[in-house]
């Protein structure tokens, strides 16, 4: 007699039963709270990490082409946006290259400073907390 394969879970199989706490890994079993419940109407609030502004400062020696190149290569901005930020820095004295978490912002500041030093430009790059982010 040919055996017909069954489709779906076996009767009494693992899929048809609920979760069995007695079978849980002993390392995990101690951390499972058997009667934990979420209060009705309670919503957990997730806090987003604080953002930091990476600022470029104008000087009389760093070329505009270099600043655009930095914005394109380190900050991954399209040429038009990089050019607009460079012009803002040139005209206003300082401009925001981007908003990032602190670790990412510090990495971009260091990378920009290293490139500026390699090309012998005195480009100043700083970071500061985003004020709008802390007011939310």
C-alpha positions as MATLAB code, in Angstrom:
seq = 'XXXXXXXXXXXXXXXXXXXXXXXXXXXXXXXXXXXXXXXXXXXXXXXXXXXXXXXXXXXXXXXXXXXXXXXXXXXXXXXXXXXXXXXXXXXXXXXXXXXXXXXXXXXXXXXXXXXXXXXXXXXXXXXXXXXXXXXX';
ca = [
       0.000    0.000    0.000;
       1.513    3.387   -1.012;
       2.040    5.982    1.690;
       0.432    9.349    0.978;
       2.364   12.327    2.355;
       0.311   14.451    4.725;
      -0.007   18.172    4.202;
       0.168   20.470    7.208;
       1.097   19.729   10.807;
       0.755   16.295   12.317;
      -2.121   15.835   14.768;
      -0.719   16.440   18.204;
       2.444   17.899   16.632;
       4.375   20.927   17.816;
       2.418   23.321   15.611;
      -0.970   22.326   16.941;
       0.019   22.811   20.592;
       0.629   26.080   22.376;
       4.042   27.079   23.681;
       5.191   24.680   26.395;
       7.236   26.497   29.036;
       8.426   23.187   30.442;
      10.360   22.481   27.225;
      12.103   25.866   27.122;
      15.867   26.032   27.379;
      16.739   26.150   31.108;
      18.814   29.301   30.531;
      15.770   31.050   29.112;
      13.081   29.422   31.275;
      14.114   31.419   34.340;
      13.588   34.700   32.482;
      10.074   33.869   31.257;
       7.397   35.465   33.389;
       4.456   33.064   33.320;
       1.704   35.585   34.002;
       3.088   38.726   32.387;
       0.442   40.827   30.693;
       0.436   44.171   28.981;
      -1.878   46.625   30.668;
      -4.881   47.633   28.600;
      -4.219   50.922   26.820;
      -0.540   50.943   27.814;
       1.781   51.748   24.946;
       5.534   51.534   25.285;
       7.275   54.690   24.112;
      10.415   54.206   22.085;
      12.974   56.968   22.418;
      14.945   57.837   19.318;
      18.645   58.565   19.701;
      19.653   62.203   19.916;
      20.826   63.662   16.618;
      23.945   65.748   16.128;
      24.688   68.382   13.476;
      27.946   68.179   11.573;
      28.958   71.780   10.833;
      31.380   73.023    8.178;
      33.033   76.389    8.826;
      34.156   78.807    6.146;
      37.794   79.820    5.756;
      39.795   81.761    3.175;
      41.972   78.856    2.015;
      39.845   75.720    1.489;
      38.594   75.609   -2.090;
      34.935   75.381   -2.899;
      35.622   72.345   -5.089;
      37.199   70.517   -2.146;
      34.202   71.224    0.101;
      31.819   69.928   -2.595;
      33.994   66.834   -3.017;
      33.955   66.194    0.764;
      30.176   66.538    0.884;
      29.793   64.128   -2.032;
      32.323   61.533   -0.873;
      31.974   61.499    2.927;
      28.380   62.661    3.359;
      27.111   60.917    0.175;
      25.195   63.961   -1.034;
      24.245   64.534   -4.675;
      26.266   67.216   -6.450;
      23.482   69.835   -6.474;
      22.862   69.493   -2.727;
      26.597   69.500   -1.962;
      27.022   72.656   -4.033;
      24.094   74.371   -2.251;
      25.537   73.548    1.186;
      28.987   74.756    0.117;
      27.520   78.067   -1.076;
      25.617   78.455    2.198;
      28.859   77.874    4.154;
      30.685   80.338    1.896;
      28.052   83.071    2.297;
      26.942   82.537    5.910;
      30.216   81.339    7.460;
      28.882   78.007    8.700;
      26.508   75.339    7.397;
      25.067   71.954    8.315;
      26.515   69.041    6.362;
      24.049   66.593    7.922;
      22.244   65.235   10.988;
      23.440   61.936   12.427;
      23.598   59.911   15.607;
      26.620   60.851   17.704;
      28.825   57.920   16.629;
      28.157   58.489   12.940;
      28.644   62.258   13.300;
      31.986   61.794   15.075;
      33.129   59.377   12.354;
      32.232   61.844    9.600;
      34.000   64.690   11.433;
      37.188   62.618   11.777;
      37.065   61.489    8.135;
      36.589   65.085    6.952;
      39.437   66.343    9.146;
      41.758   63.611    7.847;
      40.959   64.463    4.221;
      41.472   68.169    4.867;
      44.851   67.476    6.507;
      45.912   65.169    3.654;
      45.119   67.911    1.142;
      46.593   70.628    3.392;
      43.372   72.583    3.868;
      42.445   74.214    7.195;
      38.757   73.188    6.888;
      37.100   73.245   10.309;
      34.416   70.658   11.044;
      32.533   70.536   14.335;
      29.469   68.843   15.748;
      26.780   70.049   18.083;
      23.522   68.568   19.373;
      20.444   69.235   17.278;
      18.283   71.655   19.265;
      15.061   70.708   17.456;
      15.650   67.046   18.333;
      15.837   67.751   22.088;
      12.644   69.852   22.074;
      10.415   67.017   20.820;
];
